[in-house]
Amino acid sequence: MKEAVIAILVAAFVVLWTRLTLRNIFHQPLLRGKNFLGEEVASSAGLSFIGSAVLGWLLLCWRGFVDWHEGGQLMFASLWFGSLGLLDDLAGETSAKGWRGHLMALFRQRKVTTGFIKLVGGGVGAIFLSAWLFSVNVSPSLPRLSAHWLLLLIFGAVLIALSANTLNLLDVRPSRALKGFWALTFVGLLVSDGKGWWSLLPLLAGTVAYAPADFRRQAMMGDAGSNPLGACFGVWVLNHWMLPSSGIVTVELWILLAVFVALQIYAECRSLTEDIKRIPPLRWLDELGVRK
């Protein structure tokens, strides 16, 4: 009973804070942008649920419902990847798209794009988070900087970075990134048998509070919202899908990584939006709840 009350109170606080922050974002001239239809909407609006989620994790850590290490990792992922995403939202160029585009701009034109800065910064943040996570979660009997531990470090960093970019790839149409996150969350909790739901509560409450503005095409979460949303999911699965203290990567984690890699390759070669339009069930799901 006590846990249910705490969960409701924290979720209500996150919802209220998200709505208040979102209202403020609507009145910020700097945070205005054009959506895919050319309509002027609030941009980088994902800051609303990212900021409120950080406050939610602080409360849950304080009350002992979320471990301080995991809560700290989630808060760092939110703030670090959110900052990189905001930089790209505000100063990014549309001429270079995708990882290949930003790398080509660097090597062919000697031009450092904000997307490249986000790529490098995201990699650094992912490595830091992976090192923190495995330093805490893996048994001390596994020597640090051993070949096994370094492989774990690389695996975790790649998973976190690709998870962040996967949500970013989905954030090109209203509601798509939200639906992607909710689907990942459902699968994540299914695989973990519901364990770790406290850690996801602030993001779930925040995204639900933000969702009406996204579905009505009044706001875009932007990279400031999609990147940290994906990074936090990557951190969460590494905390709750690994075999405790063993340092063994589960089959589910390998499958998830393979799916993320496949999506990156697919997005570099084809248009995800155009292919969704051609498949009726995916088109129906993509448009479900979105204002016409």
N, C-alpha and C positions, 0 to 999 in steps of 0.2 A: 504493500500500500504506500509506504514511504517513497519507494523508488518511482512509482507511478506519479505521485504528486510532484516530486523533483523534476521528472521528465516533462510533465505538463508545464510547470513553471518556467523551466529553461527554454522550452520550445516557444512558449508565449512571449518570453522576453526577446528571443531572437527574432520572432515574427514582427513584433512591435518595432524593434530597432531597425530591422530591414526596411520596413515601410516608411519610417521616419527619415532614414538615410536616403531612400529612393526619392522621397518627396523633395529633399534638398538637392539631389542630383538633377532633377527636372528643371531646377531654377539656376543651374550653372551654365552660362554661355559657353565656357570652354569645353564642357562635356555635351556637345551637340554634334550629331553626325547624320549622314544619309544612309538609309538602309538599302536593300537590294532593289526596292521600287523607287528609290530617289526621294522618299519621304524623310523629312527632318525629324529625328527622334533623339531621345537621350542615349548617349553612347557611354561605354565603359560602366554601364549600370550594374555590372556584376560586383562592383565595389561594395554595393549595398549589402549583399548577403555574405561576402567574404569578410568584411569588417565585423558584422554581427556574429558570424561563426567564431571568430577569434575570441570575442567576449564570452560566447557560449562555452568554448573550451576552457577558458579561464575559470568560469564558474564550476564546471564539471570536475576539473582538476582540483580545485580548492575543496570541493565536497568529497573528493576521493572516488568518484565514479569513473574517471579516466586517469590512467597513469600519467605522471608529469612528463615522462620521456616521450610517450606517444603524443600527448597533447602539445608538447613543445615542438615536436616534428611537424605536426599538422599546422600549428600556428606559423612556424618558419616557412613552410611550403606556401601557405596562403600569402604571407607578406612578401616573400621573395619573388615568387612567380607572378603575384599580383602587380608588383612594382614594375617588373620587366614587361608585363602585358600592357600596363598603363603607358609606359614609354612608347611602345609600338603603336598603341591606339592614338596617342597625341602627336607623335612625330614620325610615324611610319610612312613609308612610300609604297604605293600600289604597283609600281613598275616591276618589282621583284616579288615573285610568289613562290612559296614552298622552299624547302631546304635547298634544292638544286638552284633555284633562282637567286637566293642570297649568296650562295657560294660562288656562282658564276659572276655575280656583280663584284665580288671581292677579287677574284683571280683574273677576270677579263677587263674590268673597268677600274680596278684598284679603288673600289668604292665600298666603304663600310656602312651597311644599312642598319637600321634599328632592328630589323629582323635577324641580322647576323649577331648583333649584340645580345638579342634575346636568346639566340641559339647557344652562344658561348656561355652566357650567364645562366641559362637553364641547365646546361651540362654541369657547370660548377656547383650549382645548388643541388642538383640531383646526386652528384658524388658526395657532397657534404651530408645530405640526408641519409644516403645509403650507408655511409661510414658510421654515422650516429646510430642508425637503426640496428646494424649488425653488431656494433660494439656493445650494445645493451642486450640484445636478444639472443645472441649466440653464446654458448657456453665458453667460459674462459679457458677450458681445456683445448679449444681450437686456437693455436697460436696466431696472434695478430700479425698481419703481413705475410702469412704463409700463402702458398699457392691457392689453397682452398678458400681462404678468407678473401683474397684478392679477387677471385672469380665471383664470390658472393657479392663483393663490392661493385664489380662491373655489372653483374646481372641486375642488382637493385637499382643502380643509377640509370641503366638503359630503360628498365621498366617504368621508373618514375618519369623520365624525360618523354618517353613515347606515350605514356598515359596523358601527360599534360598536352602534348601535341595532338593526340587523338580527339580530345574534347574541342581543341582549337579548330580542327578540321571540320567538325560538325557545326560550329557556330557561324554558319553562313546564311541560315534561314531561321525565321522565328520558331522557337520551341525545340529545335532539333538537338541542340546541345543539352538542354534540360532533360529531354526524353532519353538521350544517350546516357546521361549521368544517372537518372533514375533506373534505367535498365541495368547498368553496371552495378548499382547499389543492390538491386534485387538479386542479381546473380551472386554478388559478393556475400550477402547475408545467407543466401541459400547454401553456398559452399561452406561457410564458416558455422553453419547450424545456428545462426542468429547471434553468435558471439561477436562482440565489438560494436554492437548497435549504438551504444552510448556515444562512441566516437563519431559516428555518422549523424547523430541527432541534430547538431547545430547546422550542418550543411543542408540536411533534408528540410528542416524548418525554414531556413533562410531561402532556399530555392523555391519552396512552395509559396512563401510570401511574395517573392519577386515575380513568380510565374505569370500572374495576370497581365502585368505590363509587357512582358515578352510576347505572350500569346495574342495580345491586342495590337501588336506592332507599335507600341509606345516607347519601347526601350530595347537596346541591344546590350547584352552582357559584355561584349567585346573581349579582347584578349585579357583584359584586366580581370575578367570573371572566368572565362573558359580555361585559361592556363592553370590558375591555382586550383580550380575545381578538379581538373584531371590529375594534377600533381598530388593533391590530397588523397584522391582515390588510390593512386599508386602507393603512397605511404601506408594507407590503411590496409591494402591487401598484403603487403609485405609484413605487416604486423600480425595479421590474423589468418593468413593462409600458410605461413611457414610452419614446419613441425617445430614445436617449442624447444629451443636451446640446441637443436641438433645440427643446424647449419645445412639442412637438406632442403633443396628446392622441390616443392611438390609438383606433381603432374599438372595440377590446375594452374599453377603459376606459369609453367612452360607453355601451356595452351593459350593463356591470356597474353603472354608476350608474343607468341606467334600471330595471334589475331591482330595485335597492335602493329607489328611489323608489316603484316599483309595490308593493313589499311593505309600505312604510310606509302608503300609501293603503289598501291592502287590509286591513291590520290595524286601521286606524281604523274601517273600515266593516263588517267581518265578523269572525267568530271563526275564526282559523286552525285551532285544535284541532278544532272541530266539523266543518269542511270536510275535514280530514284523515281524520276518522273515517268520513266518507261515501264516501271514495274508497279501495277495497280495496288497490291497490298502495301508496298512501301510508300507509295504516293499517298494513300489513304492515311497511313499512320503519321506521315510527315505533316500532313495538313490537319490532322485531328485537333480540334479545339482552337485553331488559329483563325483570327478574324479574316473574313474574305475581303 
